[in-house]
Amino acid sequence: MNTESEDQPIAEARANLSELMSAVKLLRRTYYLTSRGKRQVAVVPAELGEAITAAGGPDAVLAILAKEG
């Protein structure tokens, strides 16, 4: 697994899940799991996921950021 690339093919991420999780947790990196070169989901540190949940979920966070921008 290339931890330098934000985009990780799903099959490769699956095969290297513990390495991916370590990089997210220890390096505080965000990775995008891709299928056929398209981003499908993001893997983020737990604290960021919890903050998104506390703010009302992904749609609420996007609305907040749109108002600020």
C-alpha positions, 0 to 999 in steps of 0.5 A: 500500500502506498500511504503517500497517495490519498486515493486507495483502490478498494481491493488494495485497501482491503488487503492492507486494512491494518496498515491503512487504519494505522496511517489514518490513526497515527498520521491523521491522514484521510484516504479515499477508497476508489473503485474504477478510479472514482472516489467512493468513500473516505476513511478519516480519523475517528475524532473527525467522524465524531465531530461530523456526527456531533454537527448533525452529519455530513449534509449539515457540515456541508451546509455549514461550510457553504455558508462560511465560504 
